[in-house]
């Protein structure tokens, strides 16, 4: 989900909350809740009043038996304050949406092979470079996932083929940032062979990270299979926010470049001003 989509979603939630508050305020008791405090034997004692009139100087005591009125007025006071906050948030969101521009031109440029082949060539100084050892690791032969090779049919800017457009997007960002990786490389976990979507080396430290993109989270069987794998990962020391990168996608919640960028910022140090600004 893009930032603009997140802003639109937040705006809808705020408008819904605002409508509920306005309905409550339409039926709320008249007046404003105020109180006085006395201290006796190191204990605080409160008396509540209804303040009326423009000056607010007229106060009517609320007896204990009418405590429900005090509660309603307290809720009214809270709702009025929350309404101010909501209006301020809505104003900020509207200003962002008015001036926001989707990064479609940049996305299109990076996906265009005529430009991509030049940008990803060695010697393009706009992006950082990786050490010779990491370059060798990235280009060494390795055991790739033998399952359904015909489903690796989506081309990427790196020349390899992957199983989805979302994985192709990840390849593009890894390449742009000169981050060494292997696609569907064998990993032995708990006595079983797994093939994480991406095995990644930190471009500075060489530390290993494993990126699993879960692209069918609307499929019940797929989710159960993922949860079983996830359990084995955790039991063997592959932990989210440590060395395991997880991204998710469903029909209603597509994967996009913003999500991928955020993951790279979170896990990897890079000198690319586009990625790390």
DAHUUR-V265992 format. One record per residue. RES is the residue in three letters. SS is DSSP state (helix for helix, strand for strand, loop for the rest). PHI is phi in radians with two decimals (none if undefined). D_CENTER is the distance of its C-alpha to the mean C-alpha in whole Angstrom. Layout:
# DAHUUR-V265992
res={RES RES}
ss={SS SS}
phi={PHI PHI}
d_center={D_CENTER D_CENTER}
This chain:
# DAHUUR-V265992
res={UNK UNK UNK UNK UNK UNK UNK UNK UNK UNK UNK UNK UNK UNK UNK UNK UNK UNK UNK UNK UNK UNK UNK UNK UNK UNK UNK UNK UNK UNK UNK UNK UNK UNK UNK UNK UNK UNK UNK UNK UNK UNK UNK UNK UNK UNK UNK UNK UNK UNK UNK UNK UNK UNK UNK UNK UNK UNK UNK UNK UNK UNK UNK UNK UNK UNK UNK UNK UNK UNK UNK UNK UNK UNK UNK UNK UNK UNK UNK UNK UNK UNK UNK UNK UNK UNK UNK UNK UNK UNK UNK UNK UNK UNK UNK UNK UNK UNK UNK UNK UNK UNK UNK UNK UNK UNK UNK UNK UNK UNK UNK UNK UNK UNK UNK UNK UNK UNK UNK UNK UNK UNK UNK UNK UNK UNK UNK UNK UNK UNK UNK UNK UNK UNK UNK UNK UNK UNK UNK UNK UNK UNK UNK UNK UNK UNK UNK UNK UNK UNK UNK UNK UNK UNK UNK UNK UNK UNK UNK UNK UNK UNK UNK UNK UNK UNK UNK UNK UNK UNK UNK UNK UNK UNK UNK UNK UNK UNK UNK UNK UNK UNK UNK UNK UNK UNK UNK UNK UNK UNK UNK UNK UNK UNK UNK UNK UNK UNK UNK UNK UNK UNK UNK UNK UNK UNK UNK UNK UNK UNK UNK UNK UNK UNK UNK UNK UNK UNK UNK UNK UNK UNK UNK UNK UNK UNK UNK UNK UNK UNK UNK UNK UNK UNK UNK UNK UNK UNK UNK UNK UNK UNK UNK UNK UNK UNK UNK UNK UNK UNK UNK UNK UNK UNK UNK UNK UNK UNK UNK UNK UNK UNK UNK UNK UNK UNK UNK UNK UNK UNK UNK UNK UNK UNK UNK UNK UNK}
ss={loop loop helix helix helix helix helix helix helix helix helix helix helix helix helix helix helix helix helix helix helix helix helix helix helix helix helix loop loop loop loop strand strand strand strand strand strand strand strand strand loop loop strand strand strand strand strand strand strand strand strand strand loop loop loop loop loop strand strand strand strand loop loop helix helix helix helix helix helix helix helix helix helix helix helix helix helix helix helix helix helix helix helix helix helix helix helix helix helix helix helix helix helix helix helix helix helix helix helix loop loop loop loop helix helix helix helix helix helix helix helix loop helix helix helix helix helix helix helix loop loop loop loop loop loop loop loop loop loop loop loop helix helix helix helix helix helix helix helix loop loop loop loop strand loop loop loop loop helix helix helix loop loop strand strand loop loop loop loop loop strand strand loop loop helix helix helix helix helix helix helix helix helix helix helix helix loop loop loop loop strand strand strand strand strand strand strand strand strand loop loop strand strand strand strand strand strand strand strand strand strand loop loop loop loop loop loop strand strand strand strand strand strand strand loop loop loop loop loop helix helix helix helix helix helix helix helix helix helix helix helix helix helix helix helix loop loop loop loop strand loop loop loop strand strand strand strand strand loop loop loop loop loop loop loop loop helix helix helix helix helix helix helix helix helix helix helix loop loop loop loop loop helix helix helix helix loop}
phi={none -1.33 -1.08 -1.12 -1.15 -1.10 -1.13 -1.09 -1.12 -1.11 -1.09 -1.08 -1.12 -1.15 -1.13 -1.12 -1.13 -1.10 -1.08 -1.15 -1.14 -1.09 -1.08 -1.15 -1.12 -1.10 -1.85 -1.24 -1.10 -1.28 1.70 -2.15 -1.40 -2.30 -2.58 -2.19 -2.24 -2.20 -2.08 -2.31 0.92 1.11 -2.09 -1.57 -2.18 -2.05 -2.15 -1.87 -2.40 -1.69 -1.68 -2.22 1.48 -1.13 -1.32 1.33 -1.46 -1.45 -2.23 -2.09 -1.15 -1.79 -1.20 -1.04 -1.17 -1.92 -1.05 -1.07 -1.14 -1.07 -1.09 -1.12 -1.21 -1.14 -1.13 -1.08 -1.08 -1.10 -1.14 -1.11 -1.18 -1.11 -1.08 -1.08 -1.10 -1.08 -1.07 -1.16 -1.13 -1.09 -1.11 -1.16 -1.12 -1.07 -1.15 -1.10 -1.14 -1.15 -1.76 -1.24 -2.33 -1.05 -1.45 -1.23 -1.11 -1.14 -1.02 -1.12 -1.08 -1.18 -1.50 -1.44 -0.99 -1.05 -1.58 -1.03 -1.09 -1.37 -1.16 -1.66 -1.22 -1.11 1.79 -1.37 -1.28 -1.12 -2.03 -1.20 -2.11 -1.84 -1.18 -1.08 -1.10 -1.25 -1.09 -1.09 -1.05 -1.13 -1.83 -1.19 -1.26 -2.61 -1.41 -1.72 -0.98 -1.42 -1.37 0.81 -1.07 -1.16 -1.43 -1.46 -2.28 -1.79 -1.23 -2.27 -1.16 -1.51 1.64 -1.49 -2.00 -2.15 -1.68 -2.74 -1.16 -1.15 -1.15 -1.10 -1.14 -1.10 -1.00 -1.03 -1.23 -1.09 -1.18 -0.98 -1.69 0.90 -1.71 -1.21 -2.66 -2.26 -1.74 0.90 -1.50 -1.08 -2.39 -1.49 -2.29 0.99 1.41 -2.16 -1.60 -2.09 -2.32 -0.97 -0.95 -2.41 -1.77 -2.12 -1.91 -1.06 -1.16 -1.87 -1.62 1.41 -1.05 -1.56 -2.31 -2.22 -1.95 -1.93 -1.75 -1.73 -1.69 -2.30 -1.27 -1.60 -1.77 -1.02 -1.10 -1.09 -1.10 -1.08 -1.09 -1.10 -1.08 -1.12 -1.13 -1.05 -1.06 -1.16 -0.97 -1.09 -1.11 -1.93 1.58 -1.73 -2.08 -1.01 1.18 -2.16 -2.34 -2.08 -1.76 -2.14 -2.27 -2.28 -2.72 -2.50 -1.07 -1.53 -2.32 -1.23 -1.52 -2.55 -1.12 -1.12 -1.11 -1.10 -1.04 -1.07 -1.16 -1.14 -1.10 -1.23 -1.83 -2.22 -1.47 -2.52 -1.78 -1.29 -1.09 -1.19 -1.44 -1.95 -1.14}
d_center={8 9 9 13 12 9 12 15 13 13 17 18 17 19 22 22 22 25 27 27 28 31 32 33 34 37 38 38 41 43 42 40 40 42 43 45 45 48 48 51 51 48 46 44 46 44 46 44 46 45 45 46 48 46 48 46 49 50 49 50 49 47 49 48 49 47 43 41 42 41 37 37 38 35 33 34 33 30 29 30 28 25 26 27 23 22 24 23 19 20 22 20 17 21 21 18 18 22 21 18 19 17 17 20 22 21 19 23 24 23 23 27 29 32 29 27 30 31 28 27 31 32 33 31 30 27 25 26 28 28 31 34 33 29 31 33 31 29 32 34 34 32 32 30 29 32 31 31 31 32 29 28 29 26 27 25 26 27 29 28 27 24 23 21 20 16 18 20 17 16 20 20 17 19 22 22 21 24 22 24 23 25 24 25 27 28 27 30 28 30 33 31 30 26 25 21 20 20 22 21 23 22 23 25 26 26 24 23 19 18 16 16 14 15 16 18 16 18 21 23 25 22 20 23 23 20 20 24 22 20 22 25 22 21 25 26 24 21 18 14 13 17 18 16 13 11 10 10 12 15 17 15 12 12 11 11 12 9 6 10 10 8 9 12 12 11 14 16 19 20 22 21 21 19 16 16 17}
